[in-house]
Amino acid sequence: MNISDIPAGSKDFLGKIPAGAIYSLILILTATGSFGLGVLFERDIGLSGQNSGGFWIEEVQGTSTLPASVQSAVAAPVEDSVVTGGQYVASKNGTRYYLPWCGGAKQINEENKVWFTTKEDAERAGYTPAKNCKGI
């Protein structure tokens, strides 16, 4: 078989396949590709199972459960520095801060979440921005 024989051979091969099977194959490949692109898009913007504009509201009661290093970095009382549904969240056991809809923020247990109103507040408390959270 030669390179020049390939077009003739492919025409013979495709001629043996029913048209319905070719259309079905095209439909299946298009649907699979669309689904895959949707999954990649969702992972990129991090909206799995959430409202895109939603925020959480948490009550802050009693004494602070923040580590001493974080408490000393925050000059204001805990009630003023931890905003319900803040703009940035970190784990009291971690070193990174996230936007609330990022994948890393979703993995933090509710009892370990520390909320900040600004990036500067989070960085003053010793946290650094998460590299896998777009928009920070």
C-alpha positions in Angstrom: 0.0 0.0 0.0 1.2 3.4 -1.0 0.4 6.9 0.2 -1.4 7.5 -3.0 -3.7 4.5 -2.3 -5.0 5.9 1.0 -7.8 8.1 -0.3 -9.2 5.3 -2.4 -9.0 2.8 0.5 -10.6 5.3 2.9 -13.5 5.9 0.5 -14.0 2.1 0.2 -14.0 1.8 4.0 -16.3 4.7 4.6 -18.6 3.5 1.9 -19.2 0.3 3.9 -20.4 2.2 7.0 -24.1 3.1 7.1 -24.9 6.8 7.1 -26.9 6.4 10.3 -23.9 5.1 12.1 -21.7 8.0 11.0 -24.4 10.5 12.2 -24.7 8.7 15.5 -20.9 8.8 16.0 -20.8 12.5 15.2 -23.6 13.1 17.7 -21.9 11.1 20.5 -18.6 12.8 19.9 -20.2 16.3 20.0 -22.1 15.5 23.2 -19.0 14.1 24.9 -16.9 17.1 23.9 -19.5 19.5 25.1 -19.8 17.8 28.4 -16.0 17.8 28.8 -15.8 21.5 28.1 -18.6 22.2 30.6 -16.7 20.3 33.3 -13.5 22.1 32.5 -15.3 25.5 32.6 -16.9 24.7 36.0 -13.5 23.7 37.5 -12.0 26.9 36.1 -14.5 29.2 37.8 -15.2 27.0 40.8 -19.0 27.2 41.0 -19.7 23.6 41.8 -23.0 23.3 43.6 -23.3 27.0 44.5 -25.1 30.1 43.4 -22.6 32.2 41.6 -23.7 35.3 43.6 -24.2 33.6 46.9 -22.5 34.4 50.2 -22.7 32.7 53.5 -23.8 34.2 56.8 -22.2 33.0 59.9 -22.8 34.1 63.5 -19.8 35.0 65.6 -20.5 34.3 69.2 -18.4 34.0 72.4 -14.7 34.0 72.6 -12.3 33.7 69.7 -11.0 30.3 68.6 -8.2 31.9 66.5 -4.6 30.9 67.1 -2.6 33.4 69.1 -0.5 34.4 66.1 -3.7 35.4 64.2 -5.3 37.1 67.3 -2.2 39.3 67.8 -2.2 40.3 64.1 -5.8 41.5 64.2 -5.9 44.8 66.1 -9.7 45.1 66.2 -12.0 42.7 68.3 -12.9 39.5 66.6 -16.5 40.7 66.0 -15.2 43.6 63.9 -12.6 41.7 61.9 -14.5 38.6 61.1 -17.4 39.6 58.9 -20.3 37.3 58.3 -20.0 36.1 54.7 -16.6 37.9 54.3 -14.9 38.4 51.0 -11.9 36.1 51.9 -11.7 32.9 53.9 -8.8 30.9 55.3 -8.5 27.9 57.6 -7.3 28.5 61.1 -5.0 25.5 60.5 -3.7 26.7 57.1 -1.5 29.3 55.6 -3.5 30.3 52.5 -6.6 32.5 52.0 -9.2 32.0 49.3 -12.2 33.6 47.7 -15.3 31.9 49.1 -16.2 30.1 45.9 -12.7 28.6 45.2 -12.2 24.9 45.5 -9.8 25.2 48.5 -12.4 27.2 50.5 -15.0 24.6 50.0 -12.8 22.0 51.6 -12.3 24.0 54.8 -14.5 22.7 57.7 -17.0 25.3 58.9 -15.6 25.3 62.4 -12.1 26.1 61.0 -13.1 29.0 58.7 -11.6 32.4 59.4 -13.2 35.3 57.5 -11.5 38.6 56.3 -13.0 41.6 54.6 -9.8 42.5 52.7 -6.7 40.9 51.3 -4.7 43.1 53.6 -6.4 41.8 56.7 -5.7 38.2 55.7 -2.1 39.0 54.9 -1.7 40.9 58.2 -2.9 37.8 59.9 -0.1 35.8 58.3 -1.9 34.2 55.4 -0.8 34.2 51.7 -3.0 34.1 48.6 -3.8 30.6 47.2 -2.2 30.1 43.9 -5.0 27.9 42.6 -7.7 30.5 43.3 -8.2 32.8 40.3 -9.2 36.4 41.1 -7.1 36.9 44.2 
